[in-house]
Amino acid sequence: MSDEQTRLGELRVEIDSLDQQIMELISARAKCAQEVAHVKMDANPGEDVFFYRPEREAQVLRRIKEANPGPLPDEEMARLFREIMSACLALEKPMHIAFLGPIGTFTQAAALKHFGHSVVSVPLPAIDAVFREVESGAAHYGVVPVENSTEGMINHTLDMFMTSPLKICGEVQLRIHHHLMVSPEFRDQEITRIYSHQQSFAQCRQWLDTHRYGIERVTVSSNAEAARRAAKEPGTAAIAGDMAAELYGLEKLANSIEDRPDNTTRFLIIGREDVPASGHDKSSILVSMRNKPGALYQLLEPFHSHGISLTRIETRPSPSGTWAYVFYIDFEGHMSDEQARKVLAEVDEEAVELKRLGSYPIGVL
Ligand SMILES: O=C(O)C(=O)C[C@]1(C(=O)O)C=C[C@@H](O)C=C1
């Protein structure tokens, strides 16, 4: 046996032994999670118990990133623990997660990134359908896109909060990579049409104008739908992500064609209950102000005087009247913090309406 083979043999024996230990430790952890489920059920007999604890999950993942000794990158280590927790939670109660479908969309990728793969993910055809599915209790949580770094806010999602009783329970960001893809079956055919979602076309505009100028661009309801069509129509291509390519067996002709390399979409997790503080949180509110001079100043002044940072402010037309506006505001901290409570009390005095959309852990993954 060569030196190389001897050394490889030794290392593999060591890996087998480590795998055995990892497996035993994961099993011990899973038993603990099962025990946690019993404690929760015993403390709330006959009630609807919330097994999923977003604030606890954020704390676990943050601690893992901080304590990670390497050589695996922090993100990779957190991803592994994300899956372990997801499997542990599935033992307590399998969760149903509604998302803006169809399967293979970036929203599904975001849902799996946030909850791990041990959930049942339920594709729905529209953002309002996702809200309804969670409101009715048919799904435990929902995942909807809210903002893209290139294209801005997704107004439909913001507007849903004006009437929906749902809470924001979390956020997750996804780097969006778009690829130009074709069916391997039609690889040799000239491409005369490209399918994609309107947002994806917008995010790849410069690349398309430079590299595929003059080819017909047909907008469809999602990237996954674009991939589905390209899979069966000769002479067509799709712009979509990795999940859609895999799902429909497409081959990538050009990788990462988005115009901005930092192209990122932020998604919200929507649910029916409030989330306690995790120690590193963000809050969202909707405020409707009287239509008078200085209204915006009056709204923002309490945040400034109590030292609370705003991370976003968006204006949306109010559904109730011409030229009246609703402000969608994200700020740092949890609504139960003393300073935030004071700010919200002051805003409440001046506002026509203040709606608390929720406090939730700042995205960890
Ligand atoms: O700590 C809890 O409450 C648990 O249920 C355990 C656990 C975990 O595996 O760490 C599982 C699911 C929750 O979402 C949070 C954490």
The ligand as an ORCA input file, in Angstrom:
! r2SCAN-3c Opt
* xyz 0 1
  O     -36.267     26.190     21.781
  C     -37.368     25.855     21.343
  O     -38.426     26.425     21.663
  C     -37.451     24.720     20.413
  O     -38.540     24.359     20.014
  C     -36.200     24.065     19.905
  C     -35.776     24.586     18.543
  C     -34.359     24.016     18.237
  O     -34.276     23.006     17.549
  O     -33.391     24.601     18.741
  C     -36.721     24.114     17.522
  C     -37.704     24.930     17.019
  C     -37.894     26.317     17.425
  O     -38.271     27.108     16.334
  C     -36.712     26.866     18.099
  C     -35.730     26.062     18.566
*
